[in-house]
C-alpha cells in the first residue's frame, strides 16, 4: 500500500475528520474508499440511454463530417 501527503486547509481537514468519524471510519479510510469508488465508476461504460440523454458524441462519430451532413440537409 502506498502513502501520500495531501496539503489542505485546516478547516477542510477538521471537517473531513469529523465527517468520517460520523461514518465510523478514519479520514484516510474514507478518502481511500472514495478513490476506489471513483475509479470503479469511471471504468464502467455509460449506459446507452444515459449517453443519448447526455449529448456525449460517441468516439466513432466524425464530428466534422456529421456537421457537414447536417448543414447539407438543412441548406441543401
Protein Blocks (a to p, Z undefined) as FASTA:
>chain_A
ZZddddddfklmmmmmmmmmmnopafklmmmmmmmmmmmmmmpccdfklmmmnopacfkl
cfklmmmmmmmmmmZZ
